[in-house]
Amino acid sequence: MTDTIEELRKKMEAAAAALDFEEARRLRDVISLMRGGATADEAATADLSGLTRQQQGAMGLGTSQERLAPPSGWTPPTKPDLMTKGRGKRR
Protein backbone atom coordinates (compact mmCIF):
# COMPACT_ATOMS: atom_id res chain seq x y z
CA MET A 1 0.00 0.00 0.00
CA THR A 2 2.30 2.72 -1.23
CA ASP A 3 -0.35 5.01 -2.68
CA THR A 4 0.50 8.65 -2.72
CA ILE A 5 -1.94 11.36 -1.72
CA GLU A 6 -2.54 12.30 -5.34
CA GLU A 7 -3.42 8.71 -6.28
CA LEU A 8 -5.75 8.44 -3.30
CA ARG A 9 -7.41 11.72 -4.25
CA LYS A 10 -8.07 10.39 -7.77
CA LYS A 11 -9.52 7.17 -6.31
CA MET A 12 -11.69 9.24 -3.96
CA GLU A 13 -13.05 11.34 -6.82
CA ALA A 14 -13.74 8.20 -8.87
CA ALA A 15 -15.58 6.61 -5.94
CA ALA A 16 -17.66 9.77 -5.48
CA ALA A 17 -18.46 9.85 -9.20
CA ALA A 18 -19.58 6.21 -8.95
CA LEU A 19 -21.80 7.20 -5.98
CA ASP A 20 -19.78 5.03 -3.57
CA PHE A 21 -19.72 7.66 -0.85
CA GLU A 22 -18.55 5.34 1.95
CA GLU A 23 -15.39 4.48 0.02
CA ALA A 24 -14.88 8.16 -0.84
CA ARG A 25 -15.24 9.06 2.86
CA ARG A 26 -12.75 6.36 3.87
CA LEU A 27 -10.24 7.58 1.30
CA ARG A 28 -10.74 11.19 2.45
CA ASP A 29 -9.94 10.17 6.02
CA VAL A 30 -6.85 8.22 4.89
CA ILE A 31 -5.66 11.31 3.00
CA SER A 32 -6.19 13.44 6.11
CA LEU A 33 -4.13 11.01 8.19
CA MET A 34 -1.34 11.00 5.62
CA ARG A 35 -1.28 14.79 5.50
CA GLY A 36 -1.07 14.74 9.29
CA GLY A 37 2.15 12.71 9.18
CA ALA A 38 1.05 9.08 9.13
CA THR A 39 2.67 6.69 6.69
CA ALA A 40 0.60 5.06 3.96
CA ASP A 41 0.54 1.72 5.81
CA GLU A 42 -0.48 3.35 9.11
CA ALA A 43 -3.22 5.35 7.42
CA ALA A 44 -4.53 2.30 5.56
CA THR A 45 -4.79 0.18 8.72
CA ALA A 46 -6.11 2.94 11.03
CA ASP A 47 -9.51 2.44 12.66
CA LEU A 48 -11.64 5.33 11.39
CA SER A 49 -14.96 4.13 12.79
CA GLY A 50 -14.94 6.50 15.77
CA LEU A 51 -13.90 9.54 13.76
CA THR A 52 -16.55 12.25 13.79
CA ARG A 53 -16.59 15.39 11.70
CA GLN A 54 -17.61 18.87 12.79
CA GLN A 55 -21.23 19.80 12.32
CA GLN A 56 -21.47 22.68 9.90
CA GLY A 57 -23.13 25.81 11.18
CA ALA A 58 -23.20 24.76 14.84
CA MET A 59 -22.50 28.35 15.90
CA GLY A 60 -23.43 30.20 12.75
CA LEU A 61 -22.07 30.87 9.33
CA GLY A 62 -18.36 30.24 8.96
CA THR A 63 -17.65 29.06 12.50
CA SER A 64 -16.93 25.68 13.97
CA GLN A 65 -17.48 26.54 17.63
CA GLU A 66 -20.40 25.13 19.53
CA ARG A 67 -23.01 27.28 21.21
CA LEU A 68 -22.55 27.68 24.92
CA ALA A 69 -25.60 26.98 27.07
CA PRO A 70 -25.95 28.61 30.48
CA PRO A 71 -26.16 26.29 33.48
CA SER A 72 -29.60 25.31 34.70
CA GLY A 73 -31.14 27.83 37.08
CA TRP A 74 -28.99 30.72 35.85
CA THR A 75 -30.70 34.07 35.40
CA PRO A 76 -29.07 37.00 33.64
CA PRO A 77 -28.17 40.00 35.81
CA THR A 78 -30.33 43.09 35.64
CA LYS A 79 -29.24 45.81 33.28
CA PRO A 80 -28.25 49.16 34.80
CA ASP A 81 -30.65 52.08 34.46
CA LEU A 82 -29.07 54.50 32.00
CA MET A 83 -31.10 57.45 33.33
CA THR A 84 -29.49 57.27 36.76
CA LYS A 85 -25.94 56.45 35.73
CA GLY A 86 -23.50 58.74 37.54
CA ARG A 87 -26.16 60.80 39.36
CA GLY A 88 -24.94 59.85 42.81
CA LYS A 89 -21.48 61.34 42.30
CA ARG A 90 -20.55 64.99 42.69
CA ARG A 91 -17.98 66.40 40.38
Jmol script that loads the backbone (N, CA, C; Angstrom):
load data "model"
ATOM      1  N   MET A   1       0.862  -1.186   0.000  1.00  0.00           N
ATOM      2  CA  MET A   1       0.000   0.000   0.000  1.00  0.00           C
ATOM      3  C   MET A   1       0.895   1.231   0.000  1.00  0.00           C
ATOM      4  N   THR A   2       1.423   1.556  -1.123  1.00  0.00           N
ATOM      5  CA  THR A   2       2.302   2.718  -1.233  1.00  0.00           C
ATOM      6  C   THR A   2       1.653   3.798  -2.087  1.00  0.00           C
ATOM      7  N   ASP A   3       0.347   3.975  -1.926  1.00  0.00           N
ATOM      8  CA  ASP A   3      -0.351   5.008  -2.679  1.00  0.00           C
ATOM      9  C   ASP A   3       0.050   6.385  -2.179  1.00  0.00           C
ATOM     10  N   THR A   4       0.204   7.281  -3.106  1.00  0.00           N
ATOM     11  CA  THR A   4       0.495   8.651  -2.717  1.00  0.00           C
ATOM     12  C   THR A   4      -0.829   9.380  -2.517  1.00  0.00           C
ATOM     13  N   ILE A   5      -0.740  10.574  -1.984  1.00  0.00           N
ATOM     14  CA  ILE A   5      -1.937  11.365  -1.717  1.00  0.00           C
ATOM     15  C   ILE A   5      -2.665  11.687  -3.022  1.00  0.00           C
ATOM     16  N   GLU A   6      -1.911  11.967  -4.057  1.00  0.00           N
ATOM     17  CA  GLU A   6      -2.541  12.303  -5.342  1.00  0.00           C
ATOM     18  C   GLU A   6      -3.295  11.100  -5.908  1.00  0.00           C
ATOM     19  N   GLU A   7      -2.735   9.901  -5.799  1.00  0.00           N
ATOM     20  CA  GLU A   7      -3.422   8.705  -6.280  1.00  0.00           C
ATOM     21  C   GLU A   7      -4.677   8.441  -5.466  1.00  0.00           C
ATOM     22  N   LEU A   8      -4.584   8.639  -4.155  1.00  0.00           N
ATOM     23  CA  LEU A   8      -5.752   8.439  -3.296  1.00  0.00           C
ATOM     24  C   LEU A   8      -6.837   9.459  -3.613  1.00  0.00           C
ATOM     25  N   ARG A   9      -6.431  10.689  -3.917  1.00  0.00           N
ATOM     26  CA  ARG A   9      -7.407  11.724  -4.252  1.00  0.00           C
ATOM     27  C   ARG A   9      -8.160  11.350  -5.531  1.00  0.00           C
ATOM     28  N   LYS A  10      -7.428  10.821  -6.513  1.00  0.00           N
ATOM     29  CA  LYS A  10      -8.072  10.393  -7.766  1.00  0.00           C
ATOM     30  C   LYS A  10      -9.035   9.237  -7.516  1.00  0.00           C
ATOM     31  N   LYS A  11      -8.634   8.284  -6.655  1.00  0.00           N
ATOM     32  CA  LYS A  11      -9.522   7.169  -6.312  1.00  0.00           C
ATOM     33  C   LYS A  11     -10.760   7.676  -5.577  1.00  0.00           C
ATOM     34  N   MET A  12     -10.574   8.674  -4.701  1.00  0.00           N
ATOM     35  CA  MET A  12     -11.686   9.236  -3.955  1.00  0.00           C
ATOM     36  C   MET A  12     -12.686   9.908  -4.900  1.00  0.00           C
ATOM     37  N   GLU A  13     -12.174  10.675  -5.858  1.00  0.00           N
ATOM     38  CA  GLU A  13     -13.052  11.335  -6.822  1.00  0.00           C
ATOM     39  C   GLU A  13     -13.780  10.319  -7.696  1.00  0.00           C
ATOM     40  N   ALA A  14     -13.093   9.242  -8.063  1.00  0.00           N
ATOM     41  CA  ALA A  14     -13.735   8.198  -8.871  1.00  0.00           C
ATOM     42  C   ALA A  14     -14.830   7.496  -8.070  1.00  0.00           C
ATOM     43  N   ALA A  15     -14.569   7.258  -6.784  1.00  0.00           N
ATOM     44  CA  ALA A  15     -15.580   6.614  -5.939  1.00  0.00           C
ATOM     45  C   ALA A  15     -16.785   7.534  -5.765  1.00  0.00           C
ATOM     46  N   ALA A  16     -16.547   8.826  -5.614  1.00  0.00           N
ATOM     47  CA  ALA A  16     -17.661   9.768  -5.479  1.00  0.00           C
ATOM     48  C   ALA A  16     -18.452   9.855  -6.783  1.00  0.00           C
ATOM     49  N   ALA A  17     -17.764   9.810  -7.911  1.00  0.00           N
ATOM     50  CA  ALA A  17     -18.458   9.845  -9.198  1.00  0.00           C
ATOM     51  C   ALA A  17     -19.298   8.589  -9.409  1.00  0.00           C
ATOM     52  N   ALA A  18     -18.842   7.461  -8.847  1.00  0.00           N
ATOM     53  CA  ALA A  18     -19.581   6.206  -8.952  1.00  0.00           C
ATOM     54  C   ALA A  18     -20.625   6.071  -7.843  1.00  0.00           C
ATOM     55  N   LEU A  19     -20.830   7.140  -7.072  1.00  0.00           N
ATOM     56  CA  LEU A  19     -21.799   7.204  -5.977  1.00  0.00           C
ATOM     57  C   LEU A  19     -21.487   6.221  -4.854  1.00  0.00           C
ATOM     58  N   ASP A  20     -20.221   5.872  -4.690  1.00  0.00           N
ATOM     59  CA  ASP A  20     -19.779   5.033  -3.574  1.00  0.00           C
ATOM     60  C   ASP A  20     -19.217   5.967  -2.506  1.00  0.00           C
ATOM     61  N   PHE A  21     -20.125   6.595  -1.768  1.00  0.00           N
ATOM     62  CA  PHE A  21     -19.717   7.655  -0.852  1.00  0.00           C
ATOM     63  C   PHE A  21     -18.992   7.129   0.387  1.00  0.00           C
ATOM     64  N   GLU A  22     -19.266   5.890   0.804  1.00  0.00           N
ATOM     65  CA  GLU A  22     -18.550   5.344   1.947  1.00  0.00           C
ATOM     66  C   GLU A  22     -17.066   5.147   1.633  1.00  0.00           C
ATOM     67  N   GLU A  23     -16.786   4.653   0.444  1.00  0.00           N
ATOM     68  CA  GLU A  23     -15.386   4.485   0.024  1.00  0.00           C
ATOM     69  C   GLU A  23     -14.714   5.843  -0.142  1.00  0.00           C
ATOM     70  N   ALA A  24     -15.442   6.813  -0.688  1.00  0.00           N
ATOM     71  CA  ALA A  24     -14.881   8.157  -0.837  1.00  0.00           C
ATOM     72  C   ALA A  24     -14.581   8.771   0.530  1.00  0.00           C
ATOM     73  N   ARG A  25     -15.468   8.548   1.510  1.00  0.00           N
ATOM     74  CA  ARG A  25     -15.243   9.057   2.863  1.00  0.00           C
ATOM     75  C   ARG A  25     -14.021   8.393   3.501  1.00  0.00           C
ATOM     76  N   ARG A  26     -13.895   7.080   3.313  1.00  0.00           N
ATOM     77  CA  ARG A  26     -12.751   6.356   3.874  1.00  0.00           C
ATOM     78  C   ARG A  26     -11.448   6.869   3.271  1.00  0.00           C
ATOM     79  N   LEU A  27     -11.444   7.075   1.966  1.00  0.00           N
ATOM     80  CA  LEU A  27     -10.242   7.578   1.302  1.00  0.00           C
ATOM     81  C   LEU A  27      -9.925   9.004   1.752  1.00  0.00           C
ATOM     82  N   ARG A  28     -10.951   9.825   1.949  1.00  0.00           N
ATOM     83  CA  ARG A  28     -10.737  11.187   2.448  1.00  0.00           C
ATOM     84  C   ARG A  28     -10.070  11.170   3.827  1.00  0.00           C
ATOM     85  N   ASP A  29     -10.525  10.265   4.691  1.00  0.00           N
ATOM     86  CA  ASP A  29      -9.943  10.172   6.022  1.00  0.00           C
ATOM     87  C   ASP A  29      -8.508   9.657   5.969  1.00  0.00           C
ATOM     88  N   VAL A  30      -8.221   8.719   5.061  1.00  0.00           N
ATOM     89  CA  VAL A  30      -6.847   8.223   4.895  1.00  0.00           C
ATOM     90  C   VAL A  30      -5.942   9.356   4.405  1.00  0.00           C
ATOM     91  N   ILE A  31      -6.443  10.166   3.485  1.00  0.00           N
ATOM     92  CA  ILE A  31      -5.656  11.310   2.999  1.00  0.00           C
ATOM     93  C   ILE A  31      -5.381  12.285   4.131  1.00  0.00           C
ATOM     94  N   SER A  32      -6.376  12.531   4.968  1.00  0.00           N
ATOM     95  CA  SER A  32      -6.191  13.435   6.108  1.00  0.00           C
ATOM     96  C   SER A  32      -5.129  12.911   7.065  1.00  0.00           C
ATOM     97  N   LEU A  33      -5.147  11.599   7.308  1.00  0.00           N
ATOM     98  CA  LEU A  33      -4.130  11.010   8.189  1.00  0.00           C
ATOM     99  C   LEU A  33      -2.737  11.131   7.585  1.00  0.00           C
ATOM    100  N   MET A  34      -2.647  10.914   6.268  1.00  0.00           N
ATOM    101  CA  MET A  34      -1.341  11.003   5.618  1.00  0.00           C
ATOM    102  C   MET A  34      -0.828  12.436   5.625  1.00  0.00           C
ATOM    103  N   ARG A  35      -1.703  13.391   5.434  1.00  0.00           N
ATOM    104  CA  ARG A  35      -1.277  14.789   5.498  1.00  0.00           C
ATOM    105  C   ARG A  35      -0.874  15.179   6.911  1.00  0.00           C
ATOM    106  N   GLY A  36      -1.415  14.479   7.898  1.00  0.00           N
ATOM    107  CA  GLY A  36      -1.065  14.736   9.290  1.00  0.00           C
ATOM    108  C   GLY A  36       0.237  14.093   9.719  1.00  0.00           C
ATOM    109  N   GLY A  37       0.847  13.286   8.851  1.00  0.00           N
ATOM    110  CA  GLY A  37       2.145  12.713   9.179  1.00  0.00           C
ATOM    111  C   GLY A  37       2.186  11.204   9.248  1.00  0.00           C
ATOM    112  N   ALA A  38       1.063  10.539   9.081  1.00  0.00           N
ATOM    113  CA  ALA A  38       1.048   9.080   9.125  1.00  0.00           C
ATOM    114  C   ALA A  38       1.603   8.523   7.816  1.00  0.00           C
ATOM    115  N   THR A  39       2.201   7.348   7.906  1.00  0.00           N
ATOM    116  CA  THR A  39       2.673   6.691   6.694  1.00  0.00           C
ATOM    117  C   THR A  39       1.475   6.081   5.968  1.00  0.00           C
ATOM    118  N   ALA A  40       1.689   5.639   4.743  1.00  0.00           N
ATOM    119  CA  ALA A  40       0.600   5.060   3.958  1.00  0.00           C
ATOM    120  C   ALA A  40       0.077   3.785   4.603  1.00  0.00           C
ATOM    121  N   ASP A  41       0.972   2.963   5.162  1.00  0.00           N
ATOM    122  CA  ASP A  41       0.541   1.724   5.814  1.00  0.00           C
ATOM    123  C   ASP A  41      -0.234   2.014   7.092  1.00  0.00           C
ATOM    124  N   GLU A  42       0.239   2.985   7.882  1.00  0.00           N
ATOM    125  CA  GLU A  42      -0.476   3.349   9.112  1.00  0.00           C
ATOM    126  C   GLU A  42      -1.852   3.912   8.800  1.00  0.00           C
ATOM    127  N   ALA A  43      -1.935   4.744   7.791  1.00  0.00           N
ATOM    128  CA  ALA A  43      -3.216   5.347   7.422  1.00  0.00           C
ATOM    129  C   ALA A  43      -4.188   4.307   6.880  1.00  0.00           C
ATOM    130  N   ALA A  44      -3.665   3.313   6.146  1.00  0.00           N
ATOM    131  CA  ALA A  44      -4.533   2.296   5.555  1.00  0.00           C
ATOM    132  C   ALA A  44      -5.094   1.356   6.619  1.00  0.00           C
ATOM    133  N   THR A  45      -4.344   1.115   7.689  1.00  0.00           N
ATOM    134  CA  THR A  45      -4.789   0.176   8.723  1.00  0.00           C
ATOM    135  C   THR A  45      -5.424   0.876   9.917  1.00  0.00           C
ATOM    136  N   ALA A  46      -5.550   2.195   9.898  1.00  0.00           N
ATOM    137  CA  ALA A  46      -6.110   2.936  11.032  1.00  0.00           C
ATOM    138  C   ALA A  46      -7.605   2.662  11.157  1.00  0.00           C
ATOM    139  N   ASP A  47      -8.083   2.628  12.398  1.00  0.00           N
ATOM    140  CA  ASP A  47      -9.510   2.441  12.659  1.00  0.00           C
ATOM    141  C   ASP A  47     -10.181   3.811  12.605  1.00  0.00           C
ATOM    142  N   LEU A  48     -10.996   4.035  11.593  1.00  0.00           N
ATOM    143  CA  LEU A  48     -11.642   5.328  11.386  1.00  0.00           C
ATOM    144  C   LEU A  48     -13.105   5.308  11.798  1.00  0.00           C
ATOM    145  N   SER A  49     -13.536   4.253  12.466  1.00  0.00           N
ATOM    146  CA  SER A  49     -14.958   4.126  12.786  1.00  0.00           C
ATOM    147  C   SER A  49     -15.412   5.144  13.821  1.00  0.00           C
ATOM    148  N   GLY A  50     -14.548   5.554  14.732  1.00  0.00           N
ATOM    149  CA  GLY A  50     -14.935   6.503  15.769  1.00  0.00           C
ATOM    150  C   GLY A  50     -14.690   7.945  15.395  1.00  0.00           C
ATOM    151  N   LEU A  51     -14.217   8.193  14.188  1.00  0.00           N
ATOM    152  CA  LEU A  51     -13.899   9.541  13.760  1.00  0.00           C
ATOM    153  C   LEU A  51     -15.179  10.293  13.429  1.00  0.00           C
ATOM    154  N   THR A  52     -15.368  11.435  14.063  1.00  0.00           N
ATOM    155  CA  THR A  52     -16.549  12.252  13.787  1.00  0.00           C
ATOM    156  C   THR A  52     -16.100  13.584  13.225  1.00  0.00           C
ATOM    157  N   ARG A  53     -16.875  14.113  12.330  1.00  0.00           N
ATOM    158  CA  ARG A  53     -16.594  15.393  11.703  1.00  0.00           C
ATOM    159  C   ARG A  53     -17.352  16.486  12.418  1.00  0.00           C
ATOM    160  N   GLN A  54     -16.909  17.731  12.224  1.00  0.00           N
ATOM    161  CA  GLN A  54     -17.608  18.866  12.795  1.00  0.00           C
ATOM    162  C   GLN A  54     -18.951  19.046  12.115  1.00  0.00           C
ATOM    163  N   GLN A  55     -19.924  19.490  12.894  1.00  0.00           N
ATOM    164  CA  GLN A  55     -21.226  19.804  12.323  1.00  0.00           C
ATOM    165  C   GLN A  55     -21.168  21.215  11.760  1.00  0.00           C
ATOM    166  N   GLN A  56     -21.531  21.378  10.521  1.00  0.00           N
ATOM    167  CA  GLN A  56     -21.472  22.681   9.900  1.00  0.00           C
ATOM    168  C   GLN A  56     -22.549  23.583  10.469  1.00  0.00           C
ATOM    169  N   GLY A  57     -22.173  24.823  10.724  1.00  0.00           N
ATOM    170  CA  GLY A  57     -23.127  25.807  11.184  1.00  0.00           C
ATOM    171  C   GLY A  57     -23.583  25.618  12.608  1.00  0.00           C
ATOM    172  N   ALA A  58     -22.796  24.965  13.455  1.00  0.00           N
ATOM    173  CA  ALA A  58     -23.199  24.757  14.839  1.00  0.00           C
ATOM    174  C   ALA A  58     -23.312  26.085  15.580  1.00  0.00           C
ATOM    175  N   MET A  59     -22.464  27.045  15.247  1.00  0.00           N
ATOM    176  CA  MET A  59     -22.497  28.347  15.900  1.00  0.00           C
ATOM    177  C   MET A  59     -23.076  29.404  14.969  1.00  0.00           C
ATOM    178  N   GLY A  60     -22.958  29.225  13.716  1.00  0.00           N
ATOM    179  CA  GLY A  60     -23.426  30.203  12.748  1.00  0.00           C
ATOM    180  C   GLY A  60     -22.627  30.047  11.470  1.00  0.00           C
ATOM    181  N   LEU A  61     -22.762  30.967  10.598  1.00  0.00           N
ATOM    182  CA  LEU A  61     -22.067  30.872   9.326  1.00  0.00           C
ATOM    183  C   LEU A  61     -20.574  31.040   9.501  1.00  0.00           C
ATOM    184  N   GLY A  62     -19.804  30.120   8.986  1.00  0.00           N
ATOM    185  CA  GLY A  62     -18.358  30.239   8.958  1.00  0.00           C
ATOM    186  C   GLY A  62     -17.653  29.917  10.251  1.00  0.00           C
ATOM    187  N   THR A  63     -18.318  29.381  11.246  1.00  0.00           N
ATOM    188  CA  THR A  63     -17.649  29.056  12.501  1.00  0.00           C
ATOM    189  C   THR A  63     -17.756  27.569  12.758  1.00  0.00           C
ATOM    190  N   SER A  64     -16.881  27.085  13.588  1.00  0.00           N
ATOM    191  CA  SER A  64     -16.934  25.677  13.967  1.00  0.00           C
ATOM    192  C   SER A  64     -17.030  25.530  15.478  1.00  0.00           C
ATOM    193  N   GLN A  65     -17.352  26.600  16.182  1.00  0.00           N
ATOM    194  CA  GLN A  65     -17.485  26.536  17.633  1.00  0.00           C
ATOM    195  C   GLN A  65     -18.930  26.201  17.993  1.00  0.00           C
ATOM    196  N   GLU A  66     -19.073  25.489  19.086  1.00  0.00           N
ATOM    197  CA  GLU A  66     -20.402  25.130  19.532  1.00  0.00           C
ATOM    198  C   GLU A  66     -21.015  26.277  20.319  1.00  0.00           C
ATOM    199  N   ARG A  67     -22.322  26.282  20.401  1.00  0.00           N
ATOM    200  CA  ARG A  67     -23.014  27.276  21.209  1.00  0.00           C
ATOM    201  C   ARG A  67     -22.873  26.907  22.677  1.00  0.00           C
ATOM    202  N   LEU A  68     -22.628  27.912  23.491  1.00  0.00           N
ATOM    203  CA  LEU A  68     -22.551  27.682  24.925  1.00  0.00           C
ATOM    204  C   LEU A  68     -23.936  27.827  25.530  1.00  0.00           C
ATOM    205  N   ALA A  69     -24.299  26.923  26.399  1.00  0.00           N
ATOM    206  CA  ALA A  69     -25.596  26.976  27.071  1.00  0.00           C
ATOM    207  C   ALA A  69     -25.356  27.340  28.528  1.00  0.00           C
ATOM    208  N   PRO A  70     -26.135  28.260  29.076  1.00  0.00           N
ATOM    209  CA  PRO A  70     -25.953  28.608  30.484  1.00  0.00           C
ATOM    210  C   PRO A  70     -26.356  27.443  31.371  1.00  0.00           C
ATOM    211  N   PRO A  71     -25.794  27.378  32.578  1.00  0.00           N
ATOM    212  CA  PRO A  71     -26.161  26.287  33.484  1.00  0.00           C
ATOM    213  C   PRO A  71     -27.628  26.400  33.898  1.00  0.00           C
ATOM    214  N   SER A  72     -28.189  25.296  34.310  1.00  0.00           N
ATOM    215  CA  SER A  72     -29.597  25.310  34.702  1.00  0.00           C
ATOM    216  C   SER A  72     -29.781  26.178  35.940  1.00  0.00           C
ATOM    217  N   GLY A  73     -30.851  26.959  35.950  1.00  0.00           N
ATOM    218  CA  GLY A  73     -31.142  27.829  37.075  1.00  0.00           C
ATOM    219  C   GLY A  73     -30.474  29.195  36.994  1.00  0.00           C
ATOM    220  N   TRP A  74     -29.688  29.442  35.968  1.00  0.00           N
ATOM    221  CA  TRP A  74     -28.987  30.723  35.846  1.00  0.00           C
ATOM    222  C   TRP A  74     -29.934  31.772  35.307  1.00  0.00           C
ATOM    223  N   THR A  75     -29.913  32.947  35.907  1.00  0.00           N
ATOM    224  CA  THR A  75     -30.703  34.069  35.397  1.00  0.00           C
ATOM    225  C   THR A  75     -29.745  35.197  35.068  1.00  0.00           C
ATOM    226  N   PRO A  76     -29.984  35.911  33.999  1.00  0.00           N
ATOM    227  CA  PRO A  76     -29.073  36.997  33.635  1.00  0.00           C
ATOM    228  C   PRO A  76     -29.187  38.149  34.628  1.00  0.00           C
ATOM    229  N   PRO A  77     -28.096  38.876  34.864  1.00  0.00           N
ATOM    230  CA  PRO A  77     -28.166  40.002  35.807  1.00  0.00           C
ATOM    231  C   PRO A  77     -29.017  41.122  35.219  1.00  0.00           C
ATOM    232  N   THR A  78     -29.513  41.975  36.105  1.00  0.00           N
ATOM    233  CA  THR A  78     -30.326  43.094  35.638  1.00  0.00           C
ATOM    234  C   THR A  78     -29.435  44.123  34.976  1.00  0.00           C
ATOM    235  N   LYS A  79     -29.999  44.788  33.988  1.00  0.00           N
ATOM    236  CA  LYS A  79     -29.244  45.812  33.280  1.00  0.00           C
ATOM    237  C   LYS A  79     -29.299  47.108  34.080  1.00  0.00           C
ATOM    238  N   PRO A  80     -28.223  47.901  34.054  1.00  0.00           N
ATOM    239  CA  PRO A  80     -28.252  49.160  34.797  1.00  0.00           C
ATOM    240  C   PRO A  80     -29.207  50.162  34.138  1.00  0.00           C
ATOM    241  N   ASP A  81     -29.756  51.043  34.961  1.00  0.00           N
ATOM    242  CA  ASP A  81     -30.647  52.076  34.458  1.00  0.00           C
ATOM    243  C   ASP A  81     -29.805  53.217  33.908  1.00  0.00           C
ATOM    244  N   LEU A  82     -29.912  53.486  32.623  1.00  0.00           N
ATOM    245  CA  LEU A  82     -29.074  54.496  31.997  1.00  0.00           C
ATOM    246  C   LEU A  82     -29.459  55.912  32.406  1.00  0.00           C
ATOM    247  N   MET A  83     -30.666  56.112  32.905  1.00  0.00           N
ATOM    248  CA  MET A  83     -31.099  57.450  33.325  1.00  0.00           C
ATOM    249  C   MET A  83     -30.494  57.882  34.649  1.00  0.00           C
ATOM    250  N   THR A  84     -30.043  56.924  35.452  1.00  0.00           N
ATOM    251  CA  THR A  84     -29.494  57.269  36.763  1.00  0.00           C
ATOM    252  C   THR A  84     -27.988  57.028  36.832  1.00  0.00           C
ATOM    253  N   LYS A  85     -27.374  56.747  35.731  1.00  0.00           N
ATOM    254  CA  LYS A  85     -25.938  56.454  35.734  1.00  0.00           C
ATOM    255  C   LYS A  85     -25.152  57.712  36.090  1.00  0.00           C
ATOM    256  N   GLY A  86     -24.374  57.639  37.136  1.00  0.00           N
ATOM    257  CA  GLY A  86     -23.500  58.740  37.537  1.00  0.00           C
ATOM    258  C   GLY A  86     -24.184  59.864  38.291  1.00  0.00           C
ATOM    259  N   ARG A  87     -25.458  59.722  38.664  1.00  0.00           N
ATOM    260  CA  ARG A  87     -26.163  60.799  39.357  1.00  0.00           C
ATOM    261  C   ARG A  87     -25.775  60.910  40.814  1.00  0.00           C
ATOM    262  N   GLY A  88     -25.270  59.813  41.395  1.00  0.00           N
ATOM    263  CA  GLY A  88     -24.940  59.845  42.813  1.00  0.00           C
ATOM    264  C   GLY A  88     -23.587  60.500  43.096  1.00  0.00           C
ATOM    265  N   LYS A  89     -22.820  60.797  42.115  1.00  0.00           N
ATOM    266  CA  LYS A  89     -21.477  61.344  42.297  1.00  0.00           C
ATOM    267  C   LYS A  89     -21.494  62.845  42.091  1.00  0.00           C
ATOM    268  N   ARG A  90     -20.744  63.555  42.892  1.00  0.00           N
ATOM    269  CA  ARG A  90     -20.553  64.991  42.695  1.00  0.00           C
ATOM    270  C   ARG A  90     -19.231  65.196  41.991  1.00  0.00           C
ATOM    271  N   ARG A  91     -19.221  66.124  41.093  1.00  0.00           N
ATOM    272  CA  ARG A  91     -17.978  66.402  40.375  1.00  0.00           C
ATOM    273  C   ARG A  91     -17.310  67.609  40.895  1.00  0.00           C
TER     274      ARG A  91
END
end "model"
wireframe off; spacefill off
backbone 0.3
color backbone group
